[in-house]
Amino acid sequence: MQKEKKPTPYSILELASVGAGNTIKQTFENSLDLAIKAEEMGFKRFWLAEHHNMKSIASSATAVLIGYIAGGTKRIRVGSGGIMLPNHSPLIVSEQFGTLGSLYPNRIDLGLGRAPGTDQVTAHAIRSDRMQAVYKFPEEISQIQQYFSVKNHKAQVRATVAEGVEIPIYVLGSSTDSAHVAAEKGLPYAFASHFAPAQLFEALNIYYNKFQPSEFLDKPYTIGCINVIAADTDEEAEKISTTLIRMMLGVMTGNIDYMQPPVKMTSELRELAANPAFQRMLKYAFIGSKETVKEKTQKFLQETGVNEVMVASHIFAHEDRVHSYRLFSEIMKEI
């Protein structure tokens, strides 16, 4: 008898994108509303990114936002996608997430990356010795694991609120470097293929081939990130996607603005979306009707073999974004 295939878990990566005309407070309230609805739709996780000095993204104080989302939901796992570790002290991260783990037991994830999440001038303002911390990324992960260990109770420096608290750690990455770290430490691995797909397959191969079982994980576990804009028709999704196209243009030209409302797709915007630089960055942006997105998602899962898929979206209207995630949840249940 053929063994029944387990359903693939599906999750959300939230950047708390700020739309033109919206306040930061409204943005946060929309994030919570989405998390509440995502919980009902069967999403497994709701992760919040860390970005700084970008007026279009409000997920700067990531740990604070995680507490807000976890406090307003009941079951969905809430975490960081991720904490950019070179921006922070491992001790403070351990204290913050130990506190969150005690307040919301068995619901908090700690995803760790080493990108700045901002421009270099701002990164220096956050932590002047940041580049030294970048090279210590593997050691600083070990330091956090030590702070969470009950064996740390006799150490001179302790994160007492973290000791013995169950917080799974995930390594985040957009290059092959992170794959080596995740594999050597025996930790789950989330790849940022939603904006940096170029090294996805090479990174996954490194992770699978070099994975060392650990006390935290006995076999590899991977999360692949995609962009999804789903609507009732391909035409409607295409129009909604003009927000994403204009946002990516701002990122690539250094002219970052608030997320703009969608406009009718023009030949100029279509040409922009077909630009090789856009195509490279948004290889895994699945835009269209439920049927179109389902076909692309199935292909992604088959080609990558990832254990879980995580979805980001840049959709201006909150109701359109909720609808897109609802359609995606239906797709994943059907798959």
C-alpha positions as CSV (number, residue, x, y, z in Angstrom):
1,M,0.0,0.0,0.0
2,Q,1.4,3.4,-1.0
3,K,2.3,5.6,1.9
4,E,0.1,8.8,1.9
5,K,2.2,11.9,1.3
6,K,2.0,14.4,4.2
7,P,0.7,17.9,3.3
8,T,3.3,20.6,2.9
9,P,3.1,23.2,5.7
10,Y,2.7,26.8,4.5
11,S,3.6,30.0,6.3
12,I,3.8,33.8,6.0
13,L,6.7,36.2,6.0
14,E,5.4,39.6,7.0
15,L,7.3,42.8,6.4
16,A,4.5,45.1,7.6
17,S,4.7,47.1,4.4
18,V,3.4,50.6,4.8
19,G,1.0,51.7,2.1
20,A,0.7,55.3,0.9
21,G,-1.8,57.1,3.1
22,N,-1.6,54.5,5.9
23,T,-0.2,55.2,9.4
24,I,2.3,52.9,11.1
25,K,-0.4,52.0,13.6
26,Q,-2.8,51.0,10.8
27,T,-0.1,48.9,9.3
28,F,0.5,47.0,12.5
29,E,-3.2,46.5,13.0
30,N,-3.5,45.1,9.5
31,S,-0.6,42.7,10.3
32,L,-2.4,41.4,13.3
33,D,-5.7,41.1,11.4
34,L,-3.8,39.1,8.8
35,A,-2.2,36.8,11.4
36,I,-5.6,36.1,13.0
37,K,-7.1,35.2,9.7
38,A,-4.0,33.2,8.7
39,E,-4.4,31.2,11.9
40,E,-8.0,30.3,10.7
41,M,-6.7,29.4,7.2
42,G,-4.2,26.9,8.5
43,F,-1.0,28.7,8.1
44,K,1.7,27.2,10.3
45,R,3.9,30.3,11.0
46,F,3.8,34.0,10.9
47,W,7.3,35.4,10.7
48,L,8.3,39.0,10.9
49,A,11.3,40.4,9.0
50,E,13.9,43.0,10.3
51,H,14.4,46.1,8.2
52,H,15.7,49.5,9.1
53,N,15.6,53.0,7.7
54,M,13.0,52.0,5.0
55,K,9.8,54.1,5.2
56,S,7.9,51.4,3.3
57,I,8.6,48.7,5.8
58,A,7.6,48.9,9.5
59,S,9.1,45.7,10.8
60,S,12.0,47.3,12.6
61,A,11.5,46.4,16.2
62,T,11.0,42.7,15.3
63,A,10.8,41.2,18.8
64,V,8.3,43.8,19.9
65,L,6.0,43.1,16.9
66,I,6.3,39.3,17.5
67,G,4.9,39.9,21.0
68,Y,2.1,42.0,19.6
69,I,1.1,39.3,17.0
70,A,1.5,36.4,19.4
71,G,-0.6,38.2,22.0
72,G,-3.4,38.7,19.5
73,T,-3.5,35.1,18.2
74,K,-3.9,31.7,19.8
75,R,-2.2,28.8,17.9
76,I,-0.1,30.0,15.0
77,R,3.7,30.0,15.5
78,V,5.1,33.5,15.5
79,G,8.8,34.3,14.9
80,S,11.5,36.2,13.2
81,G,12.3,35.9,9.6
82,G,14.6,37.0,10.8
83,I,16.6,38.7,13.5
84,M,19.8,40.0,11.7
85,L,22.2,38.8,14.4
86,P,25.2,41.0,13.6
87,N,22.9,44.0,14.5
88,H,22.4,42.7,18.0
89,S,24.0,41.3,21.1
90,P,23.4,37.5,21.5
91,L,22.6,38.1,25.2
92,I,19.9,40.7,24.4
93,V,18.4,38.4,21.7
94,S,18.3,35.5,24.2
95,E,16.6,37.7,26.8
96,Q,14.0,39.0,24.4
97,F,13.1,35.6,22.9
98,G,13.4,33.8,26.3
99,T,10.8,36.3,27.5
100,L,8.6,35.7,24.5
101,G,8.9,32.0,24.9
102,S,7.7,32.1,28.5
103,L,4.8,34.4,27.6
104,Y,3.7,32.3,24.6
105,P,5.0,28.7,25.2
106,N,5.7,26.5,22.2
107,R,4.7,29.2,19.8
108,I,7.9,31.3,19.2
109,D,10.5,30.7,16.5
110,L,13.9,32.4,16.3
111,G,15.1,32.8,12.7
112,L,18.7,34.2,12.5
113,G,20.3,35.9,9.5
114,R,23.5,37.9,9.0
115,A,22.5,40.5,6.3
116,P,22.1,44.1,7.6
117,G,18.5,44.5,6.6
118,T,19.4,48.1,5.6
119,D,22.0,50.2,3.9
120,Q,25.6,50.3,5.1
121,V,25.4,53.7,6.7
122,T,22.4,52.7,8.8
123,A,24.0,49.3,9.6
124,H,27.0,51.2,11.0
125,A,24.7,53.4,13.1
126,I,23.0,50.3,14.5
127,R,26.3,48.6,15.5
128,S,29.7,50.1,14.6
129,D,31.5,46.8,15.0
130,R,28.9,45.0,12.8
131,M,31.4,43.6,10.3
132,Q,33.3,41.8,13.1
133,A,30.0,40.3,14.2
134,V,29.2,39.1,10.6
135,Y,32.3,36.9,10.7
136,K,31.3,35.6,14.2
137,F,27.8,34.6,13.0
138,P,28.3,30.8,13.7
139,E,29.9,31.5,17.1
140,E,27.1,33.9,18.1
141,I,24.4,31.3,17.2
142,S,26.3,28.9,19.6
143,Q,26.3,31.7,22.2
144,I,22.5,32.0,22.0
145,Q,22.1,28.3,22.2
146,Q,24.3,28.4,25.4
147,Y,22.2,31.1,26.9
148,F,19.0,29.0,26.3
149,S,20.7,25.9,27.8
150,V,19.9,24.9,31.4
151,K,23.6,24.1,31.7
152,N,24.4,27.8,31.6
153,H,23.1,28.3,35.2
154,K,26.6,28.4,36.6
155,A,28.0,30.7,34.0
156,Q,29.2,34.2,34.9
157,V,27.0,35.7,32.2
158,R,23.4,34.4,32.1
159,A,20.2,35.1,30.3
160,T,18.1,33.8,33.2
161,V,14.8,34.3,31.4
162,A,15.9,32.1,28.5
163,E,17.4,29.1,30.4
164,G,15.3,26.0,29.6
165,V,12.9,27.8,27.3
166,E,12.1,25.9,24.1
167,I,12.8,28.2,21.2
168,P,13.7,26.5,17.9
169,I,16.4,28.3,16.0
170,Y,16.4,28.6,12.2
171,V,19.3,29.7,10.0
172,L,18.2,32.1,7.3
173,G,20.1,32.7,4.1
174,S,20.3,34.0,0.6
175,S,23.6,32.5,-0.3
176,T,25.6,29.3,0.0
177,D,27.5,30.6,3.2
178,S,24.4,30.2,5.3
179,A,23.8,26.6,4.0
180,H,27.2,25.6,5.4
181,V,26.3,27.1,8.8
182,A,22.9,25.5,9.0
183,A,24.3,22.1,7.9
184,E,27.2,22.1,10.3
185,K,25.0,23.1,13.3
186,G,22.2,20.7,12.4
187,L,19.6,23.4,12.3
188,P,16.6,24.0,10.0
189,Y,17.3,26.2,7.0
190,A,15.1,28.9,5.4
191,F,16.2,30.3,2.0
192,A,15.2,33.8,0.8
193,S,14.3,32.6,-2.7
194,H,11.5,35.2,-2.8
195,F,14.1,37.9,-3.6
196,A,17.5,36.1,-4.1
197,P,16.8,32.9,-6.0
198,A,20.1,32.6,-7.8
199,Q,21.9,30.3,-5.4
200,L,18.8,28.4,-4.1
201,F,19.6,25.0,-5.6
202,E,23.3,25.1,-4.8
203,A,22.5,26.2,-1.2
204,L,20.0,23.4,-0.8
205,N,22.5,20.8,-2.1
206,I,25.2,22.0,0.3
207,Y,22.7,21.8,3.2
208,Y,21.4,18.3,2.4
209,N,24.9,16.9,1.6
210,K,26.7,18.4,4.6
211,F,23.9,18.2,7.2
212,Q,25.1,16.9,10.6
213,P,22.3,15.6,12.9
214,S,22.2,17.5,16.2
215,E,20.2,17.5,19.5
216,F,17.9,20.0,17.8
217,L,17.3,18.2,14.5
218,D,17.9,14.6,13.3
219,K,17.4,15.2,9.6
220,P,17.4,18.3,7.2
221,Y,14.4,20.6,7.3
222,T,14.1,23.3,4.6
223,I,11.8,26.3,4.1
224,G,11.6,28.0,0.6
225,C,10.3,31.5,0.3
226,I,8.1,32.8,-2.6
227,N,6.1,35.9,-3.5
228,V,2.5,35.3,-4.2
229,I,-0.2,37.6,-5.6
230,A,-3.3,35.6,-6.1
231,A,-6.7,37.0,-7.2
232,D,-9.9,35.7,-8.9
233,T,-8.5,36.2,-12.4
234,D,-5.0,36.5,-14.0
235,E,-5.9,40.0,-15.1
236,E,-6.9,41.2,-11.6
237,A,-3.7,39.7,-10.2
238,E,-1.6,41.4,-12.9
239,K,-3.1,44.8,-12.0
240,I,-2.5,44.2,-8.2
241,S,1.1,43.2,-9.1
242,T,1.9,46.8,-10.4
243,T,2.4,47.7,-6.7
244,L,5.2,45.1,-6.5
245,I,6.8,46.1,-9.8
246,R,7.0,49.8,-8.7
247,M,8.2,48.8,-5.3
248,M,11.0,46.7,-6.7
249,L,12.0,49.5,-9.1
250,G,12.4,51.8,-6.0
251,V,14.6,49.2,-4.3
252,M,16.8,48.7,-7.4
253,T,17.2,52.5,-8.0
254,G,17.5,53.4,-4.3
255,N,14.4,55.5,-4.5
256,I,12.3,53.7,-1.9
257,D,8.8,55.1,-1.3
258,Y,5.6,54.0,0.4
259,M,3.8,51.0,-1.1
260,Q,1.7,52.5,-3.9
261,P,-1.8,51.6,-5.0
262,P,-2.1,49.4,-8.1
263,V,-2.6,51.0,-11.5
264,K,-3.6,49.6,-14.9
265,M,-0.8,47.5,-16.3
266,T,0.9,49.5,-19.0
267,S,3.4,48.5,-21.7
268,E,6.1,50.4,-19.8
269,L,5.4,48.5,-16.6
270,R,5.2,45.2,-18.5
271,E,8.6,45.9,-20.1
272,L,10.0,46.8,-16.7
273,A,8.7,43.5,-15.3
274,A,10.4,41.6,-18.2
275,N,13.8,43.3,-17.5
276,P,16.4,40.6,-16.8
277,A,17.3,42.1,-13.4
278,F,13.6,42.0,-12.4
279,Q,13.3,38.5,-13.7
280,R,16.3,37.3,-11.7
281,M,15.1,38.8,-8.5
282,L,11.5,37.8,-8.9
283,K,11.9,34.3,-10.4
284,Y,9.6,32.9,-7.7
285,A,6.9,35.6,-7.8
286,F,3.7,33.7,-8.6
287,I,1.1,36.1,-9.9
288,G,-2.3,35.1,-11.2
289,S,-5.5,33.3,-10.6
290,K,-5.8,30.4,-8.2
291,E,-5.2,27.9,-11.0
292,T,-2.1,29.8,-12.2
293,V,-0.5,30.1,-8.8
294,K,-1.3,26.5,-8.0
295,E,0.5,25.3,-11.1
296,K,3.6,27.4,-10.3
297,T,3.6,26.5,-6.6
298,Q,3.4,22.8,-7.4
299,K,6.3,23.1,-9.8
300,F,8.4,25.0,-7.1
301,L,7.7,22.3,-4.5
302,Q,8.6,19.5,-7.0
303,E,11.8,21.1,-8.2
304,T,13.1,22.2,-4.8
305,G,11.8,19.4,-2.5
306,V,11.5,21.9,0.4
307,N,9.7,20.7,3.5
308,E,7.7,24.0,3.9
309,V,6.8,27.0,1.8
310,M,6.8,30.5,3.2
311,V,4.9,33.3,1.4
312,A,5.6,37.0,1.2
313,S,3.3,39.5,-0.5
314,H,3.4,43.2,-1.4
315,I,-0.3,44.0,-2.0
316,F,-1.6,47.5,-1.4
317,A,-5.2,46.9,-0.2
318,H,-5.5,44.9,3.0
319,E,-8.6,43.0,1.7
320,D,-6.8,42.0,-1.5
321,R,-3.9,40.7,0.6
322,V,-6.2,38.7,2.8
323,H,-8.0,37.3,-0.2
324,S,-4.6,36.3,-1.8
325,Y,-3.6,34.4,1.3
326,R,-7.0,32.7,1.4
327,L,-6.7,31.5,-2.1
328,F,-3.2,30.3,-1.4
329,S,-4.4,28.3,1.7
330,E,-7.0,26.7,-0.5
331,I,-4.2,25.8,-3.0
332,M,-2.0,24.2,-0.3
333,K,-5.0,22.2,1.0
334,E,-5.7,20.9,-2.5
335,I,-2.0,20.1,-3.2
